[in-house]
Amino acid sequence: MAFLLAVSAAASWGVAMTVAKPGARHLDPISFLLARWTLALILALLAGLITGRLRFPGWSAVGFVALGSLLNAVVGWMLYLLAMRRAPGFQVTALASTAPLWGVLGAILFVAEPFRWPALVAALLVIVGAFFLIGGRSAIRSTRPTGVAPALAAGMLWGVSETVPMKLATQRGMPAEASIMVFAVTAIAGLLVLAPVLRRWIPRRVDRRGLHLAAISAVSGAFLGWLLWLNSLRLAPASVLAPVRGSTLLFTFIFSILFLRERPARIAVVGVLLVFGGVLLVSIGT
């Protein structure tokens, strides 16, 4: 069940990461993220009222979720959207897919989870698969450095934030709906604080299509994806689930071809197989 929930979360995040590419063209990153997390906050509040799971077990749990939000929803996603404006979508998502490695290492180092060779090997397979998915060294050389660096940094922040603080909050009894509410409130507050400074370099740009794309990202990624992921963390160690999160790369690869009409190199098939192998390994070997 934990594996199925984690794969479903990866698919939901894959949708959100794919629509971010056209979303970055129609909506500036600040407006995109504010719209995304405002709608996610409303959805989490409604879900919490319906399920009766709006419980906040303590300030430490709330603090861990807030820290995860700042790393993931504010800094990580700002870097990801910046990269999306400077490089092809499938390359950015591939470079950001280093998240599983950081997730595994973070869970072992900071959550004191036991070391598992299958989980580490699976995470490395995902990263090697990402290398082939973007076309190897020639593709990296052809990608603008201003797109590569933010994508890699986003992957690191996503990997650490999705496993370490969120697992610690879950261990303290924080329900998923309450976590998403805190996550969303922190993200909105962080963006509003940073907006006056960032607006010097990121001018406001809003249109109706961009808002529609932000709404899709909110429903699929900010709300449903996190709801599935947080419930999976209740059922299995974070170091086991982190490589499963790497299947997001498979979904974004497929969605980018189907909906963004991008055409990766043939060598990308090798990358797909490696990523699938990593997800399969962690599902049967840990």
N, C-alpha and C positions, 0 to 999 in steps of 0.2 A: 504493500500500500504506500509506504514512504517513497519507493522508487517511482510508482505511477504518479503520485502527487508531484514529485520533483520534475519528472518529464513533462507533465502538464504545465507546470510553472514555466519551464524552459520554452515550451511552445507559445505560451502567452507572452513571455518576454520577447520572443522572436518576432511576434507581430508588432509589439511596441517599438523594437529597435529598427524594424524595417520601415515603418511609417515615419520614423524620425528623419529619414533622408529627404522625402518631399516636404515634410513638416518644417525642416530647417530652411527651405526655400521660401515658404509662405509665411513663416512666423519667426520672429527673432527668438533666440534661445531663452531669454528671460520670460517673454510672454508665453512661449510654448510650455515651459515648466510650471509657471504659475497657473495656467489654465489646466494643465495635467493634474497637478496635485490638489487644486481646488475641487475639481470633480471627484477625485479619489477620496477626498475628505468627506464629501457628501455621501458617497456610496458606502464608505466604512461606517459612518454614523447610522445610516439606515440599516445596514446589516447588523450592527451591534445592537440596535434597539429591537430588531426582530428576533435575534438569537438570545438576547439578554446577556451578552458577553462583553459588555463595556466595563470591565473590571481593571483597576490599576493596582497591582499588588504592592507597590512600593516605589520610592523615588529611584532606587538603584535600577530597577527594571526600566522605568521611564527614561532614565539617563542613558542606558545602553541603547535603547531604540533611537533616542535623539542623536546620539553619536553616530549610529549607523546611517541615519537620514542625512546628516551633514556630509558624511563621506560619500554616500551613494547618490542621493537624490539631488544634492546641490552641486558639490564639486565634481563628482564622477560624471553626472549627466551633462553638466556644462562643458566638460572636456570632450565628451562623446559627440555632442551636437557641433562643437567647434571643429572636430575632426571630420564629421560628416559634410561640412561645408567645403572641405579642402581635399577630399579623397573619395574614391568610389566606395559605395556602401558595403560591398562584400569584403573589401580590404579592411575597412575600419572595424567591422564586426569581427573579422578574423583576428586582427591585432588585439582587440579588446577581449578576445576569448582566452587570454592568459589568466583570466579570473579563477578558473578551477585550481590552478597551481597555488595561487596566493590563498585561496580558500582552504585547501588541504593543509598548507603550512601554518596558516593562522590558527586553525582548529587544534593542531597538534601542539603549537607553541603556547597559545594563550587560553585555550579551553581545556588543556590537559587531557585531550583525547589520545588513545593509544595509537602508536605508529602502525600503519597498515601498508605493506608494499603494494597490494593491488590498487589502492586508492591513489598512491603517488604515481605509479606507472600509468594509471588511467589518465591522470591529470597531464602527465608529460605527453601521452598520445594525443590528447586534445590540442596541446600547444604545437606539436609537430604537424598535426593535421591542419592547423590554422596556417602554418608556414606554406604548406602545399596549396591550400585553398586560395591564397593570394597570389600564387604563381611562382613561389620560390624567391630567390635573391633578386632576380631581374625585376619582379614586381615591386619588391620593397625599394629598390633603387629608383624605380620610376614614380613612386609615390612621394608626394611632397613631404619634407620633414615636418612641416607644420601640421600635417595630418597624422603622421606616424606617432609622434611623441604624445599628443593628447590621447590617442586611442590606447596606447600602451598604459599610460597613467590611469585612464578610466578603468581598464581591466584590473589593475592592481587594487584600486579603491573598491571596485565592485566585489572582487573576490574576498577581501578582508571584511568588508562591511556586511556582506550577506551571511557570513558564517560566525565571526567572533562576537560582535555585540548582539546580533539577533539571537544567536544560540544562548548566550548568557541571559538575555531577557526572557527567552522561552523557559529556561531552567528555573527562573524565579516566578513562573506562573502567569506571565503576561499573555492574555488571549490574542489571537491573530487580529481580530477586529480592532481591539484597543491599540495594538501595535501599529496598525496602519493609520489610525487616527493621529497618534503621536508622531509617526513618521511624516504624515502629510502636513501637520501643523508646523513641525520643525522645518520642513522643506520650504513652506510658504514664508515663514518668518525669516529664514536664512536668505532667501532670494530677495525679499523686500529690503533687508539690511544691505545687501550687496548691490542692489539695483542702482542707487545713485552713483556709485563708483563705476560700475560696469557700463552704464549708459554712455559714458564718454567714448567707448569703443564699440558698443553694440546698440545702434540706433533702433528705435521702436519700428517694427514692421508687422502689421496685423491684417489678415484678410479672412474671409469666411472659410475658404478651403483649409487654411492653416488651423483654424479653430476646430473644424471637423476632424482633422488628423490628430490634433491634441486630445480630442475626446476619445478617439479610438485607442490612443496610447494610454489614456487614463484608465479606461475600462479593462483593457487586456493586460497591461503591464503593471500600472501603479496599484490597481485594486486586485484583480483576479490573480495575476501572477504572484503577488506577495501573499495573498490569502492562501494559495496552494503551497507556496514555499514554506511559510511559517508553520503550517500544519504538518508538512513533511519533517521539519526539524524536531517536532515533538516525538516522532516515531523512530528516528535513526540518528546516528552520530553525524555531525556536520562534515567531518572529514570524509565520510562515505558518500554523502550527497553532493559535495562540491563538484566532483567530476561529472556527475549526472547533469549538473547545471551547464556543463560544456555542450550538451546537445542543443542548447540555444543556437549555437553556430550552425548546426544542420538546418534548423528551421529558418534562420535568417538567410542562409545560402539559397534555400529553395524559394523563399518568399521574394528575395531580391531578383531572382530569375523570372518568376511568374508575374510579379506586379511592378517591378522597377525596370524590367527588360534589360537587365545587366547580363553580360556574357563573359563569365570567367574563363580562364584557360582550361584546356583539357586536363592538365595536371591536377586541377582542383578535385577531380574524382578520387584521386589518391587521398587527398585531404579528407574528403567525406568519409571514406572507408576507415581512416585512422581515428577520426572522431567517433564514428559508430563503434569501432573496436574498443575505445576507451570507455564509452558508456556501457557497452556489453560487459566488459571486464569488471567494472565496479558493481554491476548488478548481480553477477554470479560469483564473484571472488571475494566479497567482503561480508 
